Amino acid sequence: MKKFAWLFTIVLTLSLVLGACAPKTAAPTTAPAQSTTAPAQPTTAPATEPPAKKFRVAVVMPSAINDLAFSQSMYDALVRIQTEMGGPDKFEIVYSENMFVVDDAAAAIRDYATQGFDLVIAHGSQYGSSLQEIAPDFPATSFAWGTTVDTFGQPNIFAYEAASQEGGYVNGVLAATLSQTGTMGVIGPIETGDAKLYVDGFKAGVAATNPNVTVNVNYIGSFSDVALASEAATTHIAAGADVLTGTAQMVVGAIGKAKEANVLWFGTQSNQSSLAPTIVVASQVYHWEVILKEMIALIQGGTLGGRSFAANLKNGGEVIEFNPAYALSADAKALADSAIQGIIDGSITITLP
Amino acid sequence: MIADLFTTTVLIGILASGIRLATPYLYAAIGETFGQKSGVLNLGVEGQMLLGCFAAFYVALTSGNLWLGVLAAMIVGALMGLAMAFVTVNLRAQQGISGIGFYLFGLGMSDLLFQKLMGTVETVKGFPKIYIPGLSDIPGLGEIFFSQNILVYGAYLLVPLAWFVLNKTTLGLKIRSVGENPDAADSLGVSVARIRYFTIILGGTLSGLAGASLSIALLNVFQQNMTSGLGFIAVALVYFGAWKPAGVLGGALLFSMVNSLQLWIQVLGIPIPSDIAVMMPYVLTILVLVATVSRVRAPSALTKPFERED
């Protein structure tokens, strides 16, 4: 009896773990353009050319594809490319999500490489050292990882990052214009990488617009602790903040608190307007497809890596998406637009600490 | 800047935050106390909470009735408890390992259901704050203790109730005897299996309620893995609280208060690196645990499956 119990537990555990790790293919419903693009193909591809080989992409992500933040930004970008290229027959997307254990992620990366995918994306800076080990074993496979600038000098690794300080700056300009109490709060996960860039950019934008505004910053030390992020928002509001912003996937609870207290919210990574249409002013959204398309073109031309890319406002890899449901005054909108323009043409330079 | 900490706004903020943050710990850890008092260690609390979070949120979202959400979370938690009881009492499985299994089940299942049924993060309008007439007008104290939502009040009322049941009723006596000396209890006609089934299912129900307190009262949102280790801290709080409801309350409050203190420290710009600030609640908890560990003894039969000697 006791042996049976052990076996039962182990089988249960294993089945769950394996179940959780199984890669998922993007559902065809995510590519609604499939049928509409099909008739257009003969015009884009001359009959003399052989039919293009299906391009296969696999991506490993630390959180879920619908996290309204980092992982979703990558998934949405891939789906947009798929739609553009003519559906799953032309562009295959396979993903492993919730790979917060780096070891599991490394195994998934290796599996995808073994299966002969054209491009394997390790979407998380924590996967870097695993990739450094895996990539040399698969010289014919192209890998991409971010957010970083480091390709480890390998010919088959691309690096990508987001200049998230740019969108942070624009959000900061708007926030300083809209704040009435002169206090605002920022919630971040860990003081590093993409999050730190965004927060520093936001502070720079606020300071450039109104140096008298106080920006309180809170790093909660976790990418998943929704409860603590939410309590951090409450703390900011109690400290007098009437504008909040935050980065990473655990901020969803904080957005809820902002909505309850009716203070403004600025989003980043993905468009967060849907969570609180009344108080989200604008979101900086990553459009990774801009740099992914460059990578794909390079791969098809035979270059498998060795370069690094940055998504920014200029190349369209970052877009400030205003929430149409929020009535932003024309003056404030003009200020934001001129900040965007200034960053693009180089007349505004963002100094980071 | 340190002086900023001692203004009324900040002190009230710290205490009110701490009271709220402690709520899910209290439900889950009081439930776990019952289980451990009867000799069963349930490490699946986190999984039960996650499924409770999802059940409460989804039912509240689709039905528009928050109390149906609470009920759904409790039923889901109870069912998880029932399964745990079957595995540990009837099959006599190793408790720690089975608990981890149930945790992984809850983690995966809540994620799967979220993907299939919702697909994206949404919000609900959760339980509103209830201002207790008279008491909520007391300066300071009113805001800290008497301006919270119903599930927060419930968590604190649960503490004396649990103490009463464990120490002043026959049921409590049976639970304690099953956890201390199951053979003796059995020889006196107490059904060890039935008592353990009861405490594990009760623990699951309260863990489910802990989940509901997060998803439809405190945060009003569901996201994958949103408990983020809370359930494991709840298990640790049972040890910390020396298997006494009042001790659990003290531990939950200490941990939560230090956590809300570190939030304020950062907001006020007190120059402590954020990484150090975030560690504070954990470091302090370990220190207190080390300082007090010798004063208590775990229930003797904890983690030991009961097998009648014929």
Interface residues (C-beta under 8 A of the other chain):
Chain A: M1 K2 F4 A5 W6 F8 T9 I10 L12 T13 L16 V17 G19 A20 S63 A64 N66 D67 L68 N98 F100 G185 I190 E191 N216 V217 N218 Y219 I220 G221 S222 S224 D225 V226 A227 L228 S230 E231 A232 T234 T235 H236 A238 A239 Q249 M250 V252 G253 I255 G256 K259 E260 S274 L275 A276
Chain B: T9 V10 I12 G13 S17 R20 L21 P24 V87 L91 R92 A93 Q94 I97 S98 I100 G101 L104 F105 L107 G108 D111 Q115 G119 T120 V121 E122 T123 L214 L218 L219 N220 V221 Q223 Q224 N225 M226 T227 S228 G229 L230 N259 S260 L263 W264 Q266 V267 L268 G269 P273 S274 D275 A277 V278 M279 P305
